[in-house]
């Protein structure tokens, strides 16, 4: 009887150990998944708006030197490229690829000094930044800076921000339909795909975007 009791006890210990390992593995997997959305991530697929907002803070810190402690996420939400005019953020985004990546809008507030593309040693000061990230490549496809936040009154639904009209497109060009033959991640014939270092420059509001050099296998 004692022998059977010992066997039963060992079985319970084994079951308990197995359950403990499963719990540890689940916590570890979840922790690692959150970690993959930090600066340097190759994609933001599956990231929550809060995680993309934190990624944006890390991105600004790495590219422009503004530490995370000096920036605040005011808004982070999914967005479609054709929503920009209604939000008074500019003209619709258009992509050259057949597939359109999921996008996330992030608006930050802080003390920013942006590196000016093509002008060495020149930095632009701003207190508000709006990024739109391509979640398939973890790269920004849109950046707008504002000193007063007036550009983002509509997006933030904050009428206390002052009106700001400088830099606003008076009229968006009519996009001419054309056949799209490239898949997302394909290289454009005759053009050198952008490298990782080229993604550090601030982007103006683009009209036509070249597909990012991300393997098509990353399309979810």
C-alpha positions in Angstrom: 0.0 0.0 0.0 2.9 2.3 0.9 4.5 1.5 -2.5 1.4 2.5 -4.4 1.2 5.7 -2.3 4.7 6.7 -3.2 4.0 6.1 -6.9 0.9 8.2 -6.7 2.9 11.0 -5.0 5.5 10.9 -7.7 2.8 11.1 -10.4 1.3 14.2 -8.7 4.8 15.8 -8.6 5.4 15.1 -12.2 2.0 16.6 -13.2 2.7 19.6 -11.1 6.1 20.1 -12.6 4.7 19.8 -16.2 2.0 22.4 -15.4 4.6 24.7 -14.0 6.8 24.4 -17.1 3.8 25.1 -19.4 3.0 28.3 -17.4 6.7 29.4 -17.5 6.8 28.8 -21.3 3.6 30.7 -21.8 4.9 33.7 -19.9 8.2 33.5 -21.7 6.6 33.4 -25.2 4.3 36.4 -24.3 7.3 38.3 -23.0 9.4 37.6 -26.1 6.5 38.6 -28.4 6.2 42.0 -26.7 10.0 42.4 -27.0 9.9 41.9 -30.7 8.0 45.2 -31.1 11.0 47.3 -29.9 13.1 49.5 -32.1 14.8 47.4 -34.7 11.8 45.1 -35.2 11.4 43.9 -38.8 7.6 44.1 -38.6 4.8 45.3 -36.3 2.3 42.7 -37.4 0.0 41.8 -34.4 1.2 44.8 -32.3 -1.4 46.7 -30.4 -1.8 50.5 -30.9 -0.1 51.0 -27.5 2.9 48.9 -28.6 3.2 50.8 -31.9 3.0 54.0 -29.9 5.9 52.9 -27.8 7.8 51.8 -30.9 7.3 55.3 -32.3 8.9 56.8 -29.2 11.8 54.4 -29.5 12.1 55.3 -33.2 12.2 59.0 -32.6 14.8 58.5 -29.8 17.0 56.4 -32.2 16.7 58.6 -35.2 16.5 62.1 -33.7 17.8 61.8 -30.2 14.6 62.7 -28.3 14.5 60.3 -25.3 11.3 58.4 -24.6 10.9 60.2 -21.2 10.5 63.5 -23.1 7.8 62.3 -25.4 4.1 61.4 -24.9 1.8 59.3 -27.1 -1.3 61.4 -27.7 -2.9 59.0 -30.2 -2.2 55.6 -31.7 -4.8 53.9 -34.0 -5.1 52.0 -37.2 -5.7 54.2 -40.3 -6.4 53.8 -44.0 -4.4 55.7 -46.6 -7.5 57.5 -47.9 -8.5 58.8 -44.4 -5.8 61.6 -44.5 -7.9 64.3 -46.1 -10.8 63.9 -43.7 -8.4 64.1 -40.8 -6.7 67.2 -42.4 -3.4 65.3 -42.5 -2.8 65.8 -46.2 -3.5 63.9 -49.4 -4.3 60.2 -49.5 -1.5 57.7 -49.4 -1.0 55.6 -52.5 1.2 52.5 -52.9 2.8 51.2 -56.0 2.3 47.5 -54.9 -0.8 45.4 -55.6 -1.1 44.7 -51.8 -1.7 47.6 -49.4 0.0 47.2 -46.0 -1.9 47.8 -42.7 -1.1 51.2 -41.3 -1.0 52.8 -37.9 -1.2 56.5 -37.1 0.8 57.7 -34.0 0.9 61.3 -32.8 3.5 62.3 -30.3 4.0 65.4 -28.1 7.4 66.4 -26.8 10.5 68.5 -27.5 11.8 67.2 -30.8 14.8 68.3 -32.9 14.5 66.5 -36.3 17.4 65.8 -38.6 16.7 67.7 -41.8 17.1 65.4 -44.8 19.9 66.4 -47.2 21.1 69.2 -44.9 23.9 68.2 -42.6 23.9 69.8 -39.2 20.5 71.3 -39.6 17.7 70.3 -37.2 14.0 71.3 -37.2 12.3 71.9 -33.9 8.8 70.7 -33.3 6.5 69.9 -30.4 4.2 67.5 -32.2 4.9 64.7 -34.6 2.6 62.5 -36.6 3.9 59.2 -38.0 2.1 56.6 -40.1 3.8 53.2 -39.9 3.7 50.4 -42.4 3.2 47.4 -40.1 4.6 44.9 -42.5 8.0 46.6 -42.6 8.0 48.6 -39.3 8.9 51.7 -41.3 7.2 55.1 -41.4 5.5 56.1 -44.7 4.4 59.5 -43.4 5.8 62.1 -41.1 4.4 65.5 -40.3 5.9 67.9 -37.7 4.1 70.8 -36.0 5.2 73.4 -33.6 1.8 74.1 -32.1 -0.1 70.9 -32.9 -2.6 72.8 -35.1 -2.1 70.3 -37.9 -3.6 67.6 -35.7 -6.7 69.4 -34.4 -9.0 67.1 -36.4 -7.1 63.9 -35.8 -6.9 64.5 -32.0 -10.4 66.0 -31.9 -8.9 68.9 -29.9 -10.3 72.3 -30.8 -8.1 74.0 -28.2 -5.1 73.6 -30.5 -4.5 76.7 -32.7 -5.3 76.7 -36.4 -2.2 76.0 -38.4 -2.4 76.2 -42.2 1.2 76.4 -43.2 2.2 73.3 -45.2 -1.4 72.2 -45.8 -2.1 71.1 -49.4 -4.8 73.3 -50.9 -5.8 70.6 -53.3 -4.8 67.0 -53.8 -3.7 65.9 -57.2 -6.1 63.5 -59.0 -4.5 60.0 -59.0 -4.4 58.6 -62.5 -5.3 54.9 -62.4 -2.5 52.6 -63.7 -2.0 48.8 -63.7 -0.1 47.6 -60.6 2.1 44.6 -61.4 4.5 44.5 -58.5 3.8 42.7 -55.3 4.6 44.1 -51.9 8.3 43.5 -51.3 9.3 43.2 -55.0 12.2 45.3 -56.2 11.4 48.0 -58.7 13.2 47.3 -62.0 15.9 49.8 -62.6 15.8 51.2 -59.1 18.1 50.4 -56.1 15.9 49.3 -53.2 16.3 51.5 -50.1 18.7 50.2 -47.5 18.1 50.2 -43.7 20.2 53.4 -43.4 17.9 55.2 -45.9 14.9 54.8 -43.6 16.3 57.2 -41.0 15.4 60.3 -43.1 12.2 62.1 -42.3 9.6 61.5 -45.1 7.4 64.3 -46.5 3.8 63.3 -47.2 4.3 61.0 -50.2 1.9 60.4 -53.0 3.3 57.3 -54.6 5.4 55.0 -52.5 7.8 52.4 -53.8 7.2 49.0 -52.1 9.5 48.4 -49.1 12.2 45.8 -49.7 10.5 43.3 -47.4 10.2 39.6 -48.4 6.7 38.8 -49.8 6.6 36.0 -47.3 6.0 38.6 -44.5 2.7 39.6 -46.0 0.1 38.3 -43.5 
